[in-house]
């Protein structure tokens, strides 16, 4: 159990460092660059920085989908880590997981389409002005 806990904490530390590196480097969105369309993730970096400043309304204006999706993903991955440490089977192997994942991906696709409608309030705040 200690080895599993150590591995989980090591992965968590790596993820935190990767997120910090992404915020520091701030790469441009390749989908936006090559298609001119905002993807479901466009504005996420601005959203995270707004949250770090304590500006929740500014974060919502940047990417309302990720305001919901990221905490859900964090809870899921923490839940998976706890199950891993306890030696229980992974959640993604349970019945219904891929249906739930499909729903999330469909919601991301709908959000992407809606935020690219001209004049949409879902477009990232930095793009609107």
C-alpha positions in Angstrom: 0.0 0.0 0.0 2.9 2.4 0.7 4.3 1.8 -2.7 1.0 2.6 -4.3 0.6 5.8 -2.2 4.1 6.9 -3.2 3.4 6.3 -6.9 0.1 8.3 -6.6 1.8 11.2 -4.9 4.6 11.2 -7.4 2.1 11.3 -10.3 0.2 14.2 -8.5 3.4 16.1 -8.1 4.2 15.6 -11.8 0.8 16.8 -12.8 1.1 19.9 -10.6 4.5 20.7 -12.2 3.1 20.2 -15.7 0.2 22.5 -15.1 2.6 25.1 -13.7 4.8 24.7 -16.7 1.9 25.1 -19.1 0.8 28.3 -17.3 4.3 29.7 -17.5 5.0 28.8 -21.2 1.4 29.7 -22.2 1.3 27.9 -25.6 -1.1 29.1 -28.2 -4.1 27.0 -29.2 -3.3 25.1 -32.4 -7.0 24.6 -33.3 -7.5 28.4 -33.1 -4.3 29.1 -35.0 -5.1 26.8 -37.9 -8.9 26.9 -38.1 -9.8 30.2 -36.6 -12.4 28.5 -34.4 -12.4 28.4 -30.6 -12.2 24.9 -29.2 -13.7 23.8 -25.9 -10.4 24.5 -24.2 -9.7 28.0 -25.5 -9.5 30.5 -22.7 -8.6 27.9 -20.1 -5.3 29.4 -19.2 -6.9 32.8 -18.8 -9.6 31.2 -16.7 -7.1 29.5 -14.4 -5.2 32.8 -14.0 -8.5 34.6 -13.2 -9.3 32.0 -10.6 -5.8 32.4 -9.1 -6.6 36.2 -8.8 -9.9 35.4 -7.2 -11.9 36.7 -10.2 -14.6 34.1 -10.5 -16.8 36.1 -12.9 -13.8 36.8 -15.1 -13.0 33.1 -15.1 -16.6 32.3 -16.2 -16.3 34.8 -19.0 -13.2 33.0 -20.3 -14.4 29.4 -20.3 -17.6 28.4 -18.5 -17.3 24.8 -19.7 -13.9 24.3 -18.1 -15.2 25.9 -14.9 -17.4 22.8 -14.6 -15.3 20.2 -16.3 -12.0 20.7 -14.6 -13.3 20.2 -11.0 -15.2 17.1 -12.1 -12.0 15.7 -13.7 -10.0 16.5 -10.6 -12.5 14.7 -8.4 -12.5 11.7 -10.7 -8.7 11.4 -10.8 -8.5 11.8 -7.0 -11.1 9.1 -6.7 -9.2 6.8 -9.0 -6.0 7.5 -7.0 -7.7 6.6 -3.7 -9.1 3.4 -5.3 -5.6 2.6 -6.7 -4.0 3.0 -3.3 -6.7 0.8 -1.7 -6.0 -1.9 -4.3 -9.6 -1.6 -5.8 -10.3 -2.0 -9.5 -10.3 1.2 -11.7 -13.5 3.1 -12.2 -13.0 3.3 -15.9 -13.5 -0.5 -16.1 -17.0 -0.1 -14.6 -20.2 -0.4 -16.7 -21.3 3.1 -17.9 -18.0 4.8 -17.8 -17.6 5.1 -21.5 -21.2 6.3 -21.8 -20.5 9.1 -19.3 -17.3 9.9 -21.2 -19.3 10.1 -24.4 -21.7 12.6 -22.8 -18.9 14.8 -21.6 -17.3 14.8 -25.1 -20.7 15.5 -26.7 -21.2 18.4 -24.3 -17.7 19.7 -25.3 -18.6 19.5 -29.0 -21.9 21.4 -28.4 -20.1 24.0 -26.4 -17.5 24.4 -29.2 -20.2 24.9 -31.8 -22.1 27.4 -29.6 -19.1 29.5 -28.7 -18.2 29.9 -32.4 -21.6 31.4 -33.4 -20.9 35.1 -34.2 -21.7 37.3 -31.2 -21.9 34.4 -28.8 -21.4 35.2 -25.1 -19.6 31.9 -24.8 -16.6 33.1 -26.8 -13.5 33.7 -24.6 -13.5 37.2 -23.1 -9.9 37.9 -24.4 -11.2 37.3 -28.0 -14.3 39.5 -27.7 -12.4 42.4 -26.4 
